[in-house]
Amino acid sequence: MPRLPETTALDLELDGSWLTVWFNEPGSRNPLTDDRVRDLLTLCGALESRRDIRGVTFRGRGGVFCAGGDLKTFKNHFQGEGRHDDVAVLSLAAAALFDAVNVLPQITVMAVEGAAMAGGFGLVCVGDMVVADAAARFGLPETLIGLSPAQICPFVLQRLGHREGRRLMLLAPTLTGQEAADVGLVDTVVSGAEAMEAEIAGIRAQVRRCAPGAVAETKRLIRTLPTLPRDQQIREAADSFAARMLSDEGREGIASFLEKRKPGWLET
């Protein structure tokens, strides 16, 4: 089995078929530094073919998820002598990060404690499941400091729709964990670390019941079908269903149901 990449800006904990990715700079509120973005991109590339890893939890050390970009770095490197092309390169790296997490074949869980701001909010939006502590805070403060939530925008709209997305991006309010759940950003609100661990464990148990290849293909359909004209949707869906029906997982799933036994992937 291939090893996970070496990382410095992330702590990786592999427990059987589940990977927990820890942002490990709590003193600075776990910002999306160049190193952290680079490590996340490398990790996502390694996970593309890892069907043995069924799910990934993203979480922050020190009780804080991610406060987005490092404003001190922005000021030191880009303001004053900064060039347009240099800032654009930084933005393109952020786009690559959100895309990479968004298309991971594994179930992704964003476990939010403390702050999820700006780019951290964007990461929340590309998770499959979002669990938040009641004391967590969410916000898109870009307009408050003269910026725009540019690369985050499509994923905010993807998660929340235009009505709530526009309000949060334009007015920049801060949401509590429950308020984030009320607008559809958060799936489950918990209170305390013990409850967070229990909720993640429950998600892990449910994910183990699902075939990993089927999960990856369903995630692909969720992303791609809405972008296609109806006639292409029908054809794409038919091809997907046929491929899954004839796959090893499809054969095993139907056989196990008819034989009243557990499918093989439950043992992995």
N, C-alpha and C positions, 0 to 999 in steps of 0.2 A: 504494500500500500504506500503511495507517495506521501512524503512528509509535507506538512503545512510550511509555508514560507517563514523564514526568520523575520521578525518584526521588532522594532524598537518603540514605536509610537502606539502599539497595540499589545495587550496581553491576550494570548489565545489559550483557551481552556477547552480541550476536546474530551467529552465524557461520552464514550460509546459512539453513538451516531449523532450526537448533538454538540455543536460548537458554540461557545460563548466568546464574544469579541468584546474586550474591555478597552475603552478609551482610558488611558493611564496617566493623564496630566491634570488631576483634580485641582491642584493649586492655581491653575490658570483656567479652570472650568472646562477642561477637555476641549480646547478649540480645534478647529479643522486647520491645523498647521500644514505646511508643505509636506513634512514627513508623514503626518497622519494620513493625508490624502493619498500619498504615494503608497504607503503600506496597505491602505484599504483597497486601492486599485490592484495591487499585486495579489492580495488575498482573494479578491473577487475573481481574478483570472484563474487562480488555482482551484476555486470551488466550482467552476463551470462544469467540470467532468466528474465531480466527486458525488456520485449517487449514494455512496456509503454514508455520507453526511446528510442527514434527513432535514435538519433545521439549524438555524443560526439565530442566536440572540445577540443583539447589540445593546451595550450597557456602559455606563460611565462609572469609573472609580470615584470614591469620595462622595457618593450621593448626589452627583450632578451628571446629567446626560451629556449635553454638548451645547456650548454657548455660541457656536458658529465660528465665523472667521476671527482671526486675531487682529483687533483694531490697532494695537501697537505696531504690529508688523506692517499693516496697511499704511500707517502714517509714516513709518521710517523708510519704507521702500518705494512708495508710490506717490506720495504727495510732495509737492515742491519740484523735485527733479524727475518725477515719474513720467513714463511715456505711455501713450495709449496702448500700444502693442503689448507692452509688458503686463498691463492690467488685464488686457483681453486674454493673454495666455493663462493667467491665474483663473479667470472666469471659465475658460475652456476646460481646465483641469477639474473644476467643481462640477461642470456638466458631465464630464466623463465619470466622475464618482457617483453622482445620482443615477445615471444610466446603468452603471455596473451593478449597483445594489438593486435597482428596480428589476433587472432581468435575471437575478440569481435564480437557479432552478430549485433551490431549497425554500422551504417555508421560512420567512424571516419575521422575527419578533423584535420590536423596539420596546425595551423596558426602560421607561422614563422616570427618573427620580431627579428632583431639583429642576434645573433649567433646561429647556429645549428651545433655543432661540436661533433665529436666522437660519444658517446652514444646518443647525441641529434640528430645527423645525422641518427643513427640507428632507433630512434623513428620516424623520418620523413619517413623512408623507409617502415614502417609497417602501415602507414596511408592509408586510401582509397583515400582521396583527400588531396592535399597539396596546400595551398595558402601561398604565400610568399611576403613580402614587397620587393620592388626593392632594398632597402638598406640592406637586409639581407645577411648574409654570411654563406656559407656551407663548411665543410671540414672534412676530415678524417686524422688528424695529427699524428696518432699513429706511423707511421714509422719515423717521424721526431724526436720523443723522444725515439726511441728504442723499441717500443711496436708493437703489431699486432692488427688489428681490428677483433679479433677472433670471438666473438659471433655476431658481426654485419655483418660479411662477407656474410652469406647466404641471409640476407635480402637486402643487397646492390645489390647482384647479382639478386635477385628476382625482385627488382625495376628497375634496370638499365641494366641488361644483363651483359655478361662477358666482352665485350669490354670496355664499360665505367667503369664498376665496377673495373676491373683490374687497369685501368689507375688511377682512383681516390684513390684506396687503396694503390697502390704501389708508386705513385709519390706525393701524398698528396697535390695537389693544393687547393687553396681556390677559391670557386665559388661565384659570385654575384647571386642575385635572378634571373636575366635574364639568366645567364649562366646555372644555375641549371635547369631552364625551358628548355633550349636548349638541355640538355642531357636527359631530361625526368624525372628528380627528382621532379620538381615542375609542378603543373597543371596550376596555374594561378598566375600571378605577378600583384601586386597592389602597389599603392603609398599612404602611409599614413594610419592612424588608421581608418579614416572614410571610406575609400575605402575597408579596410579589413573587417570592420563590414558589409558593404553592400554585399560583396562577400559571407561571411558566411551566411547572411540572405537569399541570393539567393539559396545557397545549401540547407539550411533548408527547404525552400518552395518546392524545388524539391523532397527532401526526403519524405516530408509529402504525396506526391502523390503515393508513393510506399508502398506496403504492408510490414509490419515489418517482418513477418515470411518468406515471399518470399525473402526479402533482406538477412536475416540470412542464408537461404538455398543456395542462390546464392553465398554468400561469402564462404560457405563451399565447394561448387563445384569448385570455382576458385582455392581454395587451394589444393583440393584433386585430381581432375580429371587428371591434368598433371602428377601426380606421378604414375598413374595406366597404365598397359598394355591396348591396344585398346579394347580388348574384355571385360575387366572389366569396362572400361570407358562407353561402350555402356550399359552394364547392370546397372551400378550405375546411369547413366543419366536417363534411363527408369524408374527405381524405384523412383528417385527424382521427375520426371515429373508426374508420376502417383500419388504420395503422395500429391503433390501440387494441382493437378487437383481435387482431392477428399477432400481437406482440406476446412475448413470454409472460409478461404481467397480466395481460388480458386473459390468456388461456388459463393461467394459474388462478386468477381471481374467480372466474366463472366455475372452474372445476372445484375450487375449495368451497364455494357457496353451495353447489349441488351435492357435494360430498359431506357437507356440514362439518367442516374442519377449518382451522385458521389458515390463511394464505401464508406462503413462505416468507414474505417480507416482514411479517410480524416477528420472526425469529432473528432478524438482523438488527 
